[in-house]
Amino acid sequence: MSQTPSLHIDDQICFALYNASRAMTHRYRTLLEPLGVTYPQYLVLLVLWESDSLTVSALGERMQLDSGTLSPLLRRLEASGYVTRQRSADDERTVIVSLTETGDSLRSRARGIPQQVCAAAGLEPADLVALQKQIAALAEHVRATA
């Protein structure tokens, strides 16, 4: 990359992030195939493994996805038997997403995935954490200036 960003594709941060994202997504795809979930479904499961029984809106906020994108993921996860969706007794407009026993038990099968991704990245865990923080700060800054 040259010192002054130009219109060359290799000088674009967006291309570097896009390329890295595609490589990571491909790596995750191969790791998740035995579990029978896609990468976006895995992300939903990660959030629910952290905090089960979330509203669709809370889940979407945590994942930074709108309900139009999230709803098809949840339908497929429900059809696979990993989550349930139930209307709240307090407010029928609110849908609560919860893990099933099967969805919760999938966590133990997924435990080694972060270490395998770290190894695939060729980074020490501390370096990977630092990179995650830099990327998160970059995303937050871009959102704040948009």
N, C-alpha and C positions, 0 to 999 in steps of 0.2 A: 504494500500500500504506500502510495506516495505521501509526502508530508501535507500537501494541500489536497483535500478531497476533490475529485474530478467526476466527470460523467462516465468513467470507466467502471464496469461492473465490479471489478475486484476492489475498488475504492469505496464501495457502498456498504455501510454497516448493516443495512437491511438485508443485503445479499449474504453476508457472513452469518447473520442470525438465521436466515431462511435455510441456508445450506446446513448449518449445525442442527437446526430443528428437524430437518428431513432425515439426517443421519441418525439422530437420537430416536425419532419416531420409528424408523426402520428397526433399530436395535430393540426397542421396546416391543415392537410387533412380534419379533421372533421369540422374545422371552415370554410374552403374554399368550401366544398361540396355545401352549399346553393348558392354560387356564380357561381358554374359551372366551376371553374378553378382548375387546379392542383397546387401543391406547386411551381414547376418550372415556370409555367405560371404566378403565382402571383408575383414571383421575377421579371419577365420581366415587368409586369404591374407597380410594384413599381418603377423601373428605369424610365419608361415612364411617370409616374405621377410626378416624380421629374423634368424630362426634356424631353418634347415631341419632336417628329420628330428627331430621331437619326439615324445615319447610322447603318447598321448591324454590321460593325466592331467596332464602338464606343459602341454600346450596348454590344457586346461580350467582349470588353475590360473592361467595367464597371462591368460586371458579371463574368469575368474571364472564359468565355466559348468560344470554337472555333465555327466557323460558321457551322460545321457539326452537332454540338449538338444544336445550337441555331435555325437553319433553321426549323427543324421539330416543335419546340415550336411555332415559328412565324406562320408557316402554320396553325397550329391548332387554334391559337389565331385569325388569319385572318378568318378562316372558321367559328369561333364562332361570328364573327362580332365585335371583340374588337380592332383590329388594321388593318391598311392597309400597304401594302408594294408597294412602287413605285420606279422606276428607276429614278435616278437623271438626270435632264436635262443637267447638266454640264458634267457628266461622267456616261455613261450608265452602267459601271461596278459597280457603287455605288447604293445600295438600301437603301432607306429611310423608316424607320418604324415610323408610326404615330398612335396615338390613334384615334379611331372613337368616336362619341358622346356616343355610348353605352359603350365603353371601359373607357372613361373618367367618365361617370356617375357611373360606378362600384366602383369608389373610395369612394363615400359616403357610399355605403353598406359595404365597407371593413374597415371603420374608427375605429371600435371597436376591430379589431383583435389584434393590438399590446397590448392593455390593457388586453385582455383575455389571451394572451400568457404570459404576465408578471405575471398575477395571477397564471397561471398554473405552472410557473417556481418556484413559492413560494419565489420570491425575490422582494425586494423593487425596484422601478424604478432606483434609484441611483446605487444599487448593480448590477442590470442587465446591466446598462451602463458600469460600471467598468469591468464586466465580458466580455462584447462585446469588449472593448478596449484590454483586456488581450488576448483574442482569436485572434483578428486582429493582434496584435503584434507578437503572436506566429506564425501565418501563414506567416507574412512578414519575420520573422527571418528564418523560415524553407526554404522559397523560396530563400532568399538571400544566404543561405549556401549550397543550392543544387548544 
